[in-house]
């Protein structure tokens, strides 16, 4: 059986992507949760991952002796291993576009990811309002997301970016949850897409488990003293 190593569900946006993809697609896997204690070289987190990957980061997918540690590579591997799940769009042009927007997410939106770290159990609209006021790069990132998502939703008729669920929706799920956590202002049609993603069984299960963790990591939440 596949084995997926993930970080704390409340904080680890990169772990959410393959976990939700596997869960939503109905692909059996064993979860190995490696909670964030710290990111120091001698932390339990780093020591656990050092035996698997040179990056020392999550997520990591293990399939027998094969170890895959890049999120996009994990998604591609799953698409190849489970073609019946149609994780990428069937149409060639749509598939190329889906890969393009996932790669854009993989390498970009750094302002949004930096200023609005994932924190699923929190509701931080006041923090989000200050970020929105003071960080033009965050506003630019959100504007790009709105334009991208709107075009895809119109082109493919919804309810998700390429019609049915695909890797692209799993890839943008953490962004959707950031928009919710920080109350970032988006148009009604985009807010509706955000809620549809959050309601997907694979994403909803992650949200429920993230809220149940009960961990508070100061280094992940510089904007709060406690929960």
N, C-alpha and C positions, 0 to 999 in steps of 0.2 A: 504493500500500500504506500501511496505517496505520503511523505512526511513534510509538514510545513512549519518551519521555525519562525515565530513572530515575536514582536515586542509587546509591551503593555498596550492593550486595546484602546485605552483612553487617549493615548498620546501618539501611537505609531501609525502615521498616515500611510507609509509605504507598506506596512504589513497588511493594512486593510484591503489594499487592491487585490492581491492574489487570494486572500482568504474569502473575500466576498465573491470573487470570480468562481472559485471552486464551489463554494456553498450554493450560489445562485444556479450554477450549471449542473448541480447534483453529482459532482465528481467526488468519490470517497477520498478522504485524506485524514491523516492523524495530525492533530495540532500539538506543537511543542511550544508552550508559552515561556519565553525568557524575559521576565519582568525587568524593567529598567531599574537598576540600583544606582549606577553612575556609569559614565563612559570612560572612566580611568582604565588604564591598561590592566590593572590588577582587580578590576571589578568582576563580580560573578558573571555579569552580562558578557563582558569581553572575553573572559576565560572560556565560557561555554561556546561562544561562536568561533573562537580561535581554532578550535579543532575542526571546523567545517569550512570556513571561508577566510581568505586573506584580508578581506575588507573589514571583518569584525562588525558587520551590520546585518540587520534584518530587513526584509524577509530572506529566508533561504529555503529552497525546495530541494528535498532529497528523494530520489527515485532509485532505490537500490544503491549502487556504488556511485551514481551520478549526483553531483551537487551543483545547483544553479543558484546564483546569488544576486542576480540583477532582476529587478521587477519586470521590466519589459521582456527580458529573456525568458523569465518564468511564464509570462503570458503566451509568448510565441511557442514555447515548448508544449504547453497545455493545448494550444490550438492544433499543433501537429499530432499530438498523441490522441486527441479526442475530436477528430474531424466531424463526427456525428453531432457534436454539441454546437457547431457553427458559432464559435466564439468570435470570429471575425465575420463581417458581412459577406454574403455569397457573391455579390456582384464585384467584379474586379476593380472598377473605379471606386466604388464605395469602400472596398477593403483598403485600397491605397490611401484614401482620404482618412479612414479610421486610424491607420498606422501613422499617418502624418500628425494628426491631432494628439495622439498618445505620445509621440516623440516630442512634440511641442510641450506637452505637460511635463514630460520626463526631464527636460532640460531647462524649462522656463518657469515663468510665474514666480520668480524668486522673491519678489517683494511681498506678495500675498503669503507665500509659505513662511517667510521670515517673520513678518509682523503679526501674522495670525496663525500661530502654531495650533495643531489639532488639539482640542480639548473637548471631548464629546459630552462629558457630564456637566460641563459648565454652561451658563448663560451669561454672556459678556457683552451685551449691547452697548453699555457705557464705554467699555474699552474700545469696542468696534467704532463707535462714533468719533472718538479721539483719533483713532488710526485713520478713519476716512477723512477727517478734517486735515490731518497733518502729513499724510503720506500720499503724495500724488502718484507715486509708482504703484501703490495698491489700487488706487482708482483706475489707473491705466490697465492693470492686470484684469480687474473685474470687467472693464469695458471690452477688452479683448474676449473674455469668456462669454459675455452677453452676445457679442456679434457672432462668435463661432457657434455657440449653442443654438441661437435663433436660426441661423442659416441652415444648420443640419436638421433641426426639428421641422422646419418648413419644407426642406428638400425631401426628407424621407417620411414625412407625415406623422412622426412621433409613434408611440408616446415617448420613446427614448431617442437617443441621438441618431441611430441608424435604423429606426423602426423597432425591432425587437431588441432585447438585451444583448449587449456585446461587450468586448473587452474595453471599449471606449467608455462605457458607462461605469464600469468598475474602476477605471483609471481616474475618472473625475469625481467619484464618490467622496473622497476626502475633501475636495474643494467644496462640494455641496454642503458637507457638514460644517466646514469653516464658515460658510455664508450664514448658516443657521446659528452657530455658536456666537458669532460676533454681530449678528443682525445687520450685515452689510446690505445696503439698499440695491435691489435689483428689480427690473420690471416684472409685472405680474406673470407673464408667460414663462419667464426664467425661474421665478419663485415656484411656479407650479412644477416645472421640471425638477427642481431641487427636491421638492416634497415627494415626487414620484420615485426618485432615486432612493431617498431615505426610507421609503416604504417597501422597497424590494425586499423579499424575505432574507436574502443573503446579507444585505446591508442592515436591515432591521435587527437581525440576530446579533450582528457585531455591536450595534448601538446598545442593545439590551445588556450584553455581556460587559461592555466598556463601563456602563453605569454601575454595574455590580462589583467592579474590581475594588473600589474603595481606596486605591493608592493615591497618595499625594507626593509628587516629586517637585521639590522647590526649584530645581534647575530647569524643569519644564514649564514652570508657572511663575515667571518673574513678576507678573502683574498681580499676584495674590499671596498673602501670607499664610493662608490655610483655606480649607474648604469650609 
